[in-house]
Amino acid sequence: MQPPRTVWQAMARPGHPVSAWPWRGAAYLLTGAVCGLVTLLALVVTAAAGIALALLLIGLPLLAAVALTGLPVAALERRRLRLIDPAAPPLPDPHRTPDTHGPWGWLRTRARERATWRDLAHTVVLATVLWPLDALALAVGLFLPLAVVATPALMATAGDGEEARVVKLWTVTSWSGAWASALLGVVLLALGTYVVGCAAGARAALARLLLTPPETDVRVRELTSSRARLVDAFEAERRRIERDLHDGAQQRLVALTMTLGLARLDAPPGPLADQLTKAHGEAGLVLSELRELIHGIHPQVLTDYGLAAAVADAADRSPTPVDLDLDGLELPDGARPSRAVESAAYFVTTEALANIARHSGADRALVTGAHTAGRLVLEIRDDGHGGADPARGTGLTGLADRVSVLDGRLTLTSPPGGPTLLRVELPCPLENPDRCA
C-alpha cells in the first residue's frame, strides 16, 4: 500500500494517530499561530510608524509598509505548506521580475501587481482570524489531551501526593483515578490527532485559496512568458540569418566579383569584354545590396555601441536631414535595454525615417529619445505635409504590431498639412553591459 500523500488520506487510514501526520499538522498549526501573532505585532508597529510619518508624507509610508508586509508572510506560508501538503505541487511565486533595477523599480512593480494585494489580504486574515484558530485547534487537539495524560505525573509531583487538579476542571484524589485519567487522555489524544489533522488540512486549503492567483492571471503570465520567448527566438534566428549571409553568401559574392574583374582584365577588347564589364558591375551592385540587407537585419553598431549610436548611424544614412536629441538614452554604469527592446526601437526608428523620406515631403526630421520611469520613449517628428494613414500600406501597422509584442505602445499624430509625430513607448528592463552577443 502506498503511503498517504495528504493529511486527508492519512486520516482515512487506521494508523493515523501513531503516524507522523499528526505531528506534521501540529507543527503547521504551531508555526502558523506563531507567525500570525508576530505578523499582528508587525502590522501594529508598522501602522503606528506610518501614522507618525503621515503628517509629513500624507500617509504614503503607511500604505507602502503595510502593503509590503504581505510579501514575506506569503512567501513563508508557501514554504510552510510543504509541512502539510508535501505531495501537492508547490505554489509558484506570482510576482514578476521588476522592469528596472534598484529599489524604486522594485517598489513600482510590486505596487502595480494584484499578487501584492492578494498577499496583503492573506496576511491580514492570518493576523486577525487564522492564528487564534490555529492556537485553539492545538489546545483542543493536543495540549488538553496531553495534560490529561500527565495526571499521574501531576499526582507524583504534588506536595502532599494525595490529589491533583486535571486541567483545572476536576480533582483526582487517588492513584486509580490518576491512571484512569491518563487512559482517558490517551483516548482523547487519539481523537485529537483527527482534530489537528482536520484543522491543518482546512487551514492549508484556505491558504492555497488565498495565495493562488486566479486562472486568468496565470494565463496572462504564461502568455507573457511565451511571448517573450518568441521574441527572443525571433531575434536569435535573425542574428543567425545575418551571420550566415555575412559569412556565406557575401563572401561568395566577393569572390565572384574578384573573378569577374580578373576575367575582364584578361579578355581582349570586344563584345566579351563588354559583357564581363557589365557582369562585374551587376555583381558589385548585388554585393552592395546584400551588405545593406545584412546591415538592416541587425546592424553591428547596435550590438557593439547601443541604441543611440545605431539611431545616429541610421540618421546619417537618411536622405532627409535629421536632428538628434539622444542624451536621454545614455544610462549610468553602462546599463543597456534588453536586446529585444533595443532592436524594436531601432527598427521603428529606421522605418519611420524611411517613411519620412518616401512619403512626407519633409525638409527636416527630429529624433528624440529618453528613459523615463522604466520605459524607453522615442519620438520621431517631421515637418512634412502630414496625413499619414496606416491603411495606406506605409508599414505603420507592422510597427504597431512589433511594439505591442513587447507590451509597448505606439501613437501617431499626423493631421493633414503636418507636422507628423510618431511616439513609441517600450518597457525597458535593463541588462548588464557585459552580456553575450
Protein Blocks (a to p, Z undefined) as FASTA:
>chain_A
ZZdfbfklmmmpmklmmmmklmmmmmmmmmmmmmmmmmmmmmmmmmmmmmmmmmmnnomm
mmmmmmmmmmmmmmmmmmmmmmmmmmbccdddfbdcdfbgcjklmmmmmmmpmklmmmmm
mmmmmmmmmmmmmmmmmmmmmmmmmmmmmmmmmmmmpmnlpacceehlaccfbfklmmmm
mmmmmmmmmmmmmmmmmmmmmmmmmmmmmmpccfklmmmmmmmmmmmmmmmmmmmmmmmm
mmmmmmmmmmmmmmmmmmmmmmmmmpccdjklmmmmmmmmmmmmmmmmmmmmmmmmopfk
lmmnojklmmmmmmmmpmbdcdddfklmpcghhiacdfklmmmmmmmmmmmmmmmmmmno
pabdcdddddeehiacdddddfbegjiafklonommmmmmmmmmnopacdddddehiaad
dddddddddddfkbcZZ
